[in-house]
Amino acid sequence: MSINSLTNLNNTPKKHVLIGLTGSIACYKTCELIRMLVKANIETKVVLSPSALEFIGTKTLETLSNSPVYTDTFAPKQSTEHISLAEWADLFVIAPITANTISKFANGIADNLITSVFNAYLGAKKPVIIAPAMNTGMLNNPFVKNNTKALKNAGVQVVETETGELACGTVGNGRMASVQKIYEKILENLDTTGLSAQCTQKKKILVTTGGTKEWIDPVRFISNASSGRMGLCLADSAHTMGYDVHLISTVKIDARPYNVTYVNTAEEMLNEVRKSFCGADFLIMAAAVSDYRVKNPSLGKISKEKNGDTINIELVQNPDILKEMGKIKKENQKTIGFSLSTENILETAKAKLKAKNADFIIANEAKIALNTDENEVWIIDKAQNTVHISKNTKQNVAKAILERVL
């Protein structure tokens, strides 16, 4: 069962999660967390600290949560909101939480709505999850450490920070944990509904990315201009949506919370896809697989001194991975391919869709897609229905593709 299918749990009573945001640039990540919770049939409300309003607007959060956003302890309609919200929630999650708010929580300070809710909530002995986000120096401050430890001793669960590039421009520990980690921690705490158990029955998605390298000799190869960004965005987005992701890549990437296998050539990619395809529910072939390879690669480096002004290299056709998988896919498996063209974009893609027995073909244009952070695509299904995704970041285009094909 996929995360999406959690929305069909009509017989499961809704759980209530209260999301708190404090003053950090990581607030933008929490939008995706709220979207995931709502999609999983979890009723979600949002409360903001005054500083959080400097980083994110209430309209966005109201739209995502389908609920009013609470900000002011002393607003006329919110005079006892810290009590009613604490009573309403089954779980209180503060993501991101700053060093300032951690210190207030640990010392019982209630000077705004979010700290007042925490004090009322903790007194009710309900579960609390915090996901810190701050500069490395602040994270290592002994007072912040002691305050965090005090919260842990009081039963507060901490989703630990991660190492990476921080808002201040340095690299170090202090990034808020991934949305997926926070989401999984939430499901653990709501396990009485069976959500966590069902979430583990994830659909499996196999994604390929990057341009393959076909060796001429031990130091030279034939390849293409693919950066692998589109496939990586698809894998990242699928993982965030709750799918079990396996990425087969020709380009090296930073550590990911899902399985990544590296290959070079088209034949190596085919072998890896064959190994994993039977256990996959979806195959997304975003890789730019070279159409040809060198028939007889040289075992030693080719020398121009020995070969003169010209050299002849014989090429042979590479296997068509998507077509091969289309021949053997089971009824419950879906294959999604990409078609990159410089002209006749839709006509070329539609011909590939039929020839490769694919369920969807994603058509894109070379001058837009290659070596940029943006893309524009057309999604074509077996019935030749076409959906246009206008030019946007590859991350946003990836989300749109997945929502359509999965």
Solvent accessible surface area in square Angstrom, and as a share of the most:
residue,aa,sasa,rsa
1,M,81,0.36
2,S,12,0.08
3,I,4,0.02
4,N,40,0.21
5,S,29,0.19
6,L,0,0.00
7,T,54,0.31
8,N,105,0.54
9,L,26,0.13
10,N,132,0.68
11,N,152,0.78
12,T,31,0.18
13,P,106,0.67
14,K,109,0.46
15,K,49,0.21
16,H,47,0.21
17,V,0,0.00
18,L,0,0.00
19,I,0,0.00
20,G,0,0.00
21,L,0,0.00
22,T,1,0.00
23,G,21,0.20
24,S,13,0.08
25,I,98,0.50
26,A,8,0.06
27,C,0,0.00
28,Y,138,0.52
29,K,40,0.17
30,T,0,0.00
31,C,26,0.15
32,E,30,0.14
33,L,1,0.00
34,I,0,0.00
35,R,60,0.22
36,M,3,0.01
37,L,0,0.00
38,V,46,0.26
39,K,59,0.25
40,A,0,0.00
41,N,37,0.19
42,I,3,0.02
43,E,67,0.30
44,T,2,0.01
45,K,40,0.17
46,V,0,0.00
47,V,0,0.00
48,L,0,0.00
49,S,5,0.03
50,P,76,0.48
51,S,61,0.39
52,A,0,0.00
53,L,78,0.39
54,E,144,0.65
55,F,97,0.40
56,I,20,0.10
57,G,43,0.41
58,T,46,0.27
59,K,146,0.62
60,T,66,0.38
61,L,0,0.00
62,E,54,0.24
63,T,93,0.54
64,L,49,0.24
65,S,6,0.04
66,N,116,0.59
67,S,18,0.12
68,P,86,0.54
69,V,15,0.09
70,Y,24,0.09
71,T,34,0.20
72,D,66,0.34
73,T,19,0.11
74,F,171,0.71
75,A,24,0.19
76,P,131,0.82
77,K,190,0.81
78,Q,25,0.11
79,S,76,0.49
80,T,87,0.51
81,E,27,0.12
82,H,48,0.21
83,I,75,0.38
84,S,48,0.31
85,L,2,0.01
86,A,4,0.03
87,E,126,0.56
88,W,48,0.17
89,A,1,0.01
90,D,51,0.26
91,L,0,0.00
92,F,0,0.00
93,V,0,0.00
94,I,0,0.00
95,A,0,0.00
96,P,0,0.00
97,I,0,0.00
98,T,21,0.12
99,A,7,0.05
100,N,90,0.46
101,T,6,0.04
102,I,1,0.00
103,S,32,0.21
104,K,36,0.15
105,F,8,0.03
106,A,31,0.24
107,N,96,0.49
108,G,46,0.44
109,I,77,0.39
110,A,56,0.43
111,D,81,0.42
112,N,19,0.10
113,L,1,0.00
114,I,0,0.00
115,T,0,0.00
116,S,13,0.08
117,V,0,0.00
118,F,2,0.01
119,N,56,0.29
120,A,28,0.22
121,Y,0,0.00
122,L,53,0.26
123,G,62,0.59
124,A,55,0.42
125,K,185,0.78
126,K,58,0.24
127,P,50,0.31
128,V,2,0.01
129,I,0,0.00
130,I,0,0.00
131,A,0,0.00
132,P,5,0.03
133,A,7,0.06
134,M,20,0.09
135,N,56,0.29
136,T,39,0.23
137,G,49,0.47
138,M,95,0.42
139,L,34,0.17
140,N,81,0.42
141,N,57,0.29
142,P,86,0.54
143,F,154,0.64
144,V,15,0.08
145,K,110,0.47
146,N,94,0.48
147,N,25,0.13
148,T,23,0.14
149,K,128,0.54
150,A,46,0.35
151,L,4,0.02
152,K,93,0.39
153,N,117,0.60
154,A,57,0.44
155,G,51,0.49
156,V,5,0.03
157,Q,53,0.24
158,V,24,0.14
159,V,13,0.07
160,E,101,0.45
161,T,18,0.10
162,E,48,0.21
163,T,97,0.57
164,G,17,0.16
165,E,115,0.52
166,L,16,0.08
167,A,88,0.68
168,C,79,0.47
169,G,54,0.52
170,T,75,0.44
171,V,114,0.65
172,G,13,0.13
173,N,59,0.30
174,G,1,0.01
175,R,87,0.32
176,M,4,0.02
177,A,0,0.00
178,S,35,0.23
179,V,17,0.10
180,Q,6,0.02
181,K,95,0.40
182,I,0,0.00
183,Y,0,0.00
184,E,61,0.27
185,K,55,0.23
186,I,0,0.00
187,L,3,0.01
188,E,99,0.45
189,N,42,0.22
190,L,4,0.02
191,D,74,0.38
192,T,125,0.72
193,T,23,0.13
194,G,23,0.22
195,L,6,0.03
196,S,22,0.14
197,A,58,0.45
198,Q,38,0.17
199,C,7,0.04
200,T,100,0.58
201,Q,105,0.47
202,K,49,0.21
203,K,77,0.32
204,K,94,0.40
205,I,2,0.01
206,L,1,0.01
207,V,0,0.00
208,T,0,0.00
209,T,1,0.01
210,G,0,0.00
211,G,6,0.06
212,T,0,0.00
213,K,43,0.18
214,E,4,0.02
215,W,84,0.30
216,I,27,0.14
217,D,2,0.01
218,P,74,0.47
219,V,88,0.51
220,R,93,0.34
221,F,86,0.36
222,I,57,0.29
223,S,47,0.30
224,N,66,0.34
225,A,48,0.38
226,S,25,0.16
227,S,32,0.21
228,G,7,0.07
229,R,93,0.34
230,M,19,0.08
231,G,1,0.01
232,L,31,0.16
233,C,20,0.12
234,L,0,0.00
235,A,0,0.00
236,D,35,0.18
237,S,3,0.02
238,A,0,0.00
239,H,26,0.11
240,T,31,0.18
241,M,11,0.05
242,G,0,0.00
243,Y,4,0.01
244,D,59,0.31
245,V,3,0.02
246,H,30,0.14
247,L,0,0.00
248,I,0,0.00
249,S,0,0.00
250,T,11,0.06
251,V,40,0.23
252,K,162,0.69
253,I,35,0.18
254,D,116,0.60
255,A,104,0.80
256,R,72,0.26
257,P,81,0.51
258,Y,24,0.09
259,N,86,0.44
260,V,37,0.21
261,T,33,0.19
262,Y,84,0.32
263,V,12,0.07
264,N,56,0.29
265,T,21,0.12
266,A,0,0.00
267,E,76,0.34
268,E,74,0.33
269,M,0,0.00
270,L,12,0.06
271,N,74,0.38
272,E,35,0.16
273,V,0,0.00
274,R,118,0.43
275,K,152,0.64
276,S,29,0.19
277,F,3,0.01
278,C,86,0.52
279,G,50,0.48
280,A,8,0.07
281,D,32,0.16
282,F,19,0.08
283,L,0,0.00
284,I,0,0.00
285,M,11,0.05
286,A,16,0.13
287,A,12,0.10
288,A,29,0.23
289,V,37,0.21
290,S,12,0.08
291,D,101,0.52
292,Y,106,0.40
293,R,64,0.23
294,V,11,0.06
295,K,101,0.43
296,N,115,0.59
297,P,65,0.41
298,S,41,0.27
299,L,177,0.88
300,G,39,0.37
301,K,127,0.54
302,I,38,0.19
303,S,30,0.19
304,K,157,0.67
305,E,141,0.63
306,K,179,0.76
307,N,69,0.35
308,G,47,0.45
309,D,153,0.79
310,T,111,0.65
311,I,86,0.44
312,N,150,0.77
313,I,68,0.35
314,E,106,0.47
315,L,81,0.40
316,V,42,0.24
317,Q,132,0.58
318,N,12,0.06
319,P,36,0.23
320,D,50,0.26
321,I,4,0.02
322,L,10,0.05
323,K,80,0.34
324,E,49,0.22
325,M,1,0.00
326,G,3,0.03
327,K,139,0.59
328,I,98,0.50
329,K,37,0.16
330,K,112,0.48
331,E,176,0.79
332,N,108,0.55
333,Q,9,0.04
334,K,80,0.34
335,T,0,0.00
336,I,0,0.00
337,G,0,0.00
338,F,36,0.15
339,S,0,0.00
340,L,71,0.35
341,S,13,0.08
342,T,110,0.64
343,E,119,0.54
344,N,98,0.50
345,I,28,0.14
346,L,56,0.28
347,E,114,0.51
348,T,45,0.26
349,A,0,0.00
350,K,68,0.29
351,A,65,0.50
352,K,60,0.25
353,L,5,0.03
354,K,177,0.75
355,A,64,0.49
356,K,36,0.15
357,N,68,0.35
358,A,1,0.00
359,D,15,0.08
360,F,29,0.12
361,I,1,0.00
362,I,0,0.00
363,A,0,0.00
364,N,8,0.04
365,E,30,0.13
366,A,15,0.11
367,K,162,0.69
368,I,30,0.15
369,A,10,0.08
370,L,55,0.27
371,N,88,0.45
372,T,48,0.28
373,D,96,0.50
374,E,71,0.32
375,N,1,0.00
376,E,31,0.14
377,V,0,0.00
378,W,48,0.17
379,I,1,0.01
380,I,0,0.00
381,D,23,0.12
382,K,111,0.47
383,A,74,0.57
384,Q,79,0.35
385,N,79,0.40
386,T,58,0.34
387,V,47,0.27
388,H,89,0.40
389,I,32,0.16
390,S,70,0.45
391,K,114,0.48
392,N,64,0.33
393,T,59,0.34
394,K,9,0.04
395,Q,67,0.30
396,N,68,0.35
397,V,0,0.00
398,A,0,0.00
399,K,68,0.29
400,A,29,0.23
401,I,0,0.00
402,L,0,0.00
403,E,107,0.48
404,R,106,0.39
405,V,8,0.05
406,L,46,0.23
